[in-house]
Amino acid sequence: MKILLVIPDFGRKGLGYNFPLGIAYVSSALKDAGCEVHCLNLNHRDEGVEKTVTGIIRSIDPDVFATGSLSPYFSSVKHILAISRQVKPSIVNIIGGGIFSSSPDAMMRSVDVDVGVIGEGEETMVEVMKALEEGRELSGVNGIMYKRPDGTFEKTAPRTSLRDLSKISWPDYEGFQIGKLLDGQRTTDGIFYHTEENPRAIPMISSRSCPYNCSFCFHPTGRLYRVRDLDDFFAELDHLVGRYKINMIEFYDELFSFKKKRLEQFCGRIKPYRLKWMVSLHVSVVEKEIIEMMKDAGCTLIGYGVENMAPEILKSMHKKATREQIEKALAATFESGVTVRGNFIFGDPAETLDTANCTLDWWARNRRYQISPIHLQVLPGSEVYHKAALAGRIVDDPSIINSHPVNITSMDDGAFMRLQNRISLLRETLLLPAKILRFEKISEEKDDADELIELFDVDWECLHCKGVNNYSSVAVDSPFRFQNLCLTCRSCGAFVDVQNLARPYWHNEEAEALYEEGVKLQKSGNIDGALKRLRAAASPPMSPGTINRYDASLRAALLVGNMALSAGRLGEAEDYLSYALLRKAYDPVYHMAFAMYLVAEGSLDAARLHYNQARLLGGDKNPNLNAALDNLGAVMAKAVKPDAKPRYIC
């Protein structure tokens, strides 16, 4: 029997993507078992998903079509399974990976599949293929859910986790064209790549699963934590260095290690390779000498699951970490010059405005670590997902899984959404700006999607250590980089923000005319007429998903927000001023305006952040701005109450 294994299109043409190791491991296992395996990576095909999948199926006529991914890519996976069935109705559709393992029953109802693989797929897929080839019932294959002839579903007995990872064949990188991914990598494709001008970073694992049980997490490879024999790991590494000339390793381990002895052994063996590598650690294992040893062996980035600073939230999340351990780990890593990566998650079931303000206060006082405030993503298979589904807060349906915040707290929906909007605004607009020394276009070239991209040389001075960085061939055309590039200092490992000078704000004559009319009407005293035109200018028709806005639209939004604030319409003021600030984060006037709103709201600590940001961005260039900021500073000083709790949102 012939099987076609397909990596779905992740929609990141020209930006790189996270290569999925699971399907590559399955491919090797099937090939070792003698199966006829064909591989397709849709991220390296330009003719469109439907045309590509249709053509491949008609060309090789496979008996089995198999794919999989993680929950955020549900739509892409469902799409290619539907194409497969349409092209060849008799084909056996199989799905695997975290997207299925996390929610088997719901997935069987939601996509056109015959078999779903739960957990690790290497042994399971070999047994499924043998059963299909021999015409046997699938009920004897452990670790699957399959469709019976009558259309009902049956789940078989769970499969025991693979204990000895050294017995698994290495991933089939070649079959899925990882060489193309390596050849196309750029230094700005990901934070880990920033320290290497010509990155060739390959994903590997040294363990599977995680010994911890965080409430928001799901372990796609099962609950049993296992580490890989180091001899087997370094044998594979020797092969990859020789075959692909790699210079960086991205460890996909959920937890790289929680034993210091293994860390010491690993560092001693990898150091001679002179490779750069990144890992995820638990804060409990961290000591300064461990971090310095890892840095000496080539580690440039460590991700930590810090998640929160409110003790009651850490307990609710089952984090098995204290505030003191988190602070110790972050300080040791940052001071050693290793880049820190981590998130603060807001929206746990125990979250309140008080706990949110507690974590935001720590974040505000320790911004040098660049921990990202994000909302809780309620992932299928996690504890919070199951509790939310049982409570009726969400529908157990993978087709509606997305990245939008879901309220599973005791807060009302209005307060919850205001919190989520506030943390997004703080994350996106509070900057650690670098001093730009040079921002020069050097060339143009076509990306994997055959689209022309502009490349720039960007030289800048680090805000933290004053080190000078030279980034060459920086692609700035991503819609997510329209005003800002988050880059890593190659001297101290800290993040900084570099303004994207190559992407000016858009000019639109209609928006400009509406804005000018609105300003004239305001000056003449016709407030209602002014607001009508300014609101129209602030909200022009735009294509869905467009982040940037016309410059006149942002000026109009700023003016509407200020007028609403003066009239005491705080809700409208927040909406318009935050809308404008999100797209004008380098303009101190917009920060000052939002700080004034925050004072009126009562969130003085958040107001102080934007006030300080305005000072930092404005410098001494604008006397009028400085005078206005002086007045605002005086207002904030008078509003401070003795022994008041930190307030970043009310």
C-alpha positions, 0 to 999 in steps of 0.5 A, a space after each residue: 500500500 502507498 501512503 502520502 504524508 502531508 505537512 499542511 501549509 502554515 501560511 507563513 510564506 517567506 517568513 519561515 515556519 516551525 518544522 513539525 518533527 512528529 510526522 517526520 518521525 512517523 515517515 521514518 518509522 513507516 519507511 523502516 517497516 517497508 511501506 511505500 511512503 511519499 512525502 509532501 510539504 505544502 510550505 514549499 509549493 507555490 501552485 496553491 494547496 488544492 492544485 498541489 494536493 489534487 495533482 499529487 494524489 492523481 499522480 501517485 494514487 495513494 491508498 492512504 492520506 495522512 496529515 496532522 498538526 496542532 490545534 491552531 491549524 485546524 482549518 488547514 488540516 480539515 481543508 486538505 483532508 477534504 481535498 483528499 476525499 474529493 479527489 479519491 473517495 476510496 482513500 483512507 484519511 488519517 489524522 494525528 498530532 496534537 490536534 487530534 490527540 487533544 480532542 479525539 471525539 470532537 475531531 472525528 465529528 469535525 473532519 473527514 477522517 477514517 482513522 485518528 492516531 492518539 499520542 505518539 504515532 511511530 508504532 501506531 502508524 506501522 500497525 495501522 498500515 499493516 492492518 489495512 494491507 492485510 484487511 484486518 480489523 483496526 480494533 486490535 491496534 492500540 492508540 487510535 479512534 476509527 470509523 466503523 462501516 456503519 459510520 459510528 466511531 470506536 476508540 481502542 485501548 490506549 497505547 503505552 508510551 515509548 520508553 526508549 527514545 533511542 530505538 526510534 529512527 531519526 526524523 525523515 528531514 529529507 523527505 519533507 525538504 528541510 533543506 529548503 527551509 534551512 536555505 531560506 532562513 533569515 536572521 529576523 525569522 525568529 528571535 532565536 535566529 537573531 544572533 546569527 547572520 546566516 542561520 541554519 537552524 534545525 529542530 531536534 528533541 532530547 526528550 518527550 513530554 513534561 513531568 509537570 501538569 500545568 492547567 493550561 497545557 496539553 502534552 501531545 506525546 503523552 504524560 510520561 516524561 522520557 529523556 533521550 540517550 545522549 549517545 543517540 542524540 549526538 550520533 544524529 547531530 553528527 549526521 545533521 551537521 555533515 548533511 545540512 551544515 547546520 549552525 543552530 539547534 532549536 530544541 522542541 522539548 517541552 522541558 529540556 531537563 530538570 536534572 543538573 547532572 544531565 545538563 552538565 553532561 550535555 554541555 560538556 559534549 556539545 561545546 566542541 561543536 561550536 553551535 548555538 542552541 536554545 532550550 526550555 527550562 523550569 525555573 527550579 533547576 536554574 543557578 547562575 553557574 548552570 546558566 554560565 556553563 550553558 552559555 559557554 557551551 553555545 546556549 543563546 536563548 532560554 525559554 521559561 514558563 513563568 506565566 504569572 507573578 500572583 501566588 494564587 494564580 501560580 497555584 491555580 496553574 499548578 506551576 510548581 514554582 515560586 515568585 522567588 524562583 522565577 526572579 532568581 532564574 530571570 536575573 541569572 539568565 539576563 545577567 549572563 547575557 543569555 536571551 530570556 523568553 517567557 510569557 505572563 498569561 492572563 485569564 486563568 479561572 482564578 484571575 481577578 483584576 487584583 491578581 492581574 494588577 499584581 502581575 502587571 506591576 511586576 512586569 512594569 518594574 522588570 521590563 528589561 526581561 521583555 516577558 510578554 503579557 498574553 491572554 490564556 489560550 484555552 487549548 483542547 486537551 488541557 485541564 482548563 479546556 475540559 473545565 470550561 467545556 463542562 461549565 458551558 463556557 466553551 463548546 467542545 468543537 475544534 472548528 471554533 478553536 481560535 486564538 481569541 480570548 475566552 472568559 473562563 474567569 469569574 469576571 464579567 465579560 466586559 471587565 474580562 475583555 477590557 483586561 485582555 485589550 489592556 494587556 495587548 496594548 501594553 505589550 504592543 506599545 510600550 517600547 524599549 527603543 534602540 538608537 538607529 544608526 543606519 537604516 538603508 535598503 541594500 537589495 530586493 529579492 523574491 521569497 518562496 511565494 515569488 513575491 518581491 521583498 526589500 532587504 535593509 541593513 540596520 545598524 543600531 545601539 542597544 538601549 541596555 548595554 550601548 552595544 552597536 549591532 549590525 543586522 544585514 539583509 533584514 526583511 521588513 515587509 511582514 504586515 506584523 512589522 509595519 512599525 516595529 522590529 523586535 531585535 536581540 542585542 548580540 552583545 548582551 542578549 536583551 530585546 530592543 525595539 527598532 522603528 521600521 523606517 521603511 514603512 511610512 504611514 499610508 496617505 489617503 486623500 479622502 481620509 485627509 479631506 474628512 480630517 481637515 473638515 472635522 478640524 475646521 468644524 471643531 474650531 468653529 464650534 460645530 462639535 457634532 459635525 466635527 465628530 461625524 467627519 472625524 469618526 468617518 476619517 478614523 474608520 475607513 473601509 479596509 481589507 480584513 486583516 489589515 493592521 496599518 491605517 491611513 495617517 489621517 485616520 490615526 490623527 482623527 482617532 486621536 482627536 476624537 479620543 481627546 474630545 471624548 475625554 474632555 466630555 467625560 465619555 471615557 469608554 469612547 475615549 479609551 476605544 479611539 485613543 488605544 486604536 490610534 496608539 496601537 498604530 502610532 507607538 513611536 509617537 510620544 503625543 499618542 502616549 501622552 494622550 492615552 496617559 491622560 485617559 488612564 489618569 481619568 480611569 484611575 489606572 495611575 501606574 499604567 498612566 505612568 508607564 505611558 508618561 515615561 514612554 512619551 518622555 523617552 520617545 520625545 527627548 528634548 526635541 519638542 518644548 511644547 510636548 515637554 511642557 505638556 508632560 510636565 503638567 501631566 506629571 503634576 496631575 499624576 503626582 496629585 492623584 497618588 493616594 498613600 498606600 494605594 494598590 498598584 493600578 494598571 486597569 480598574 
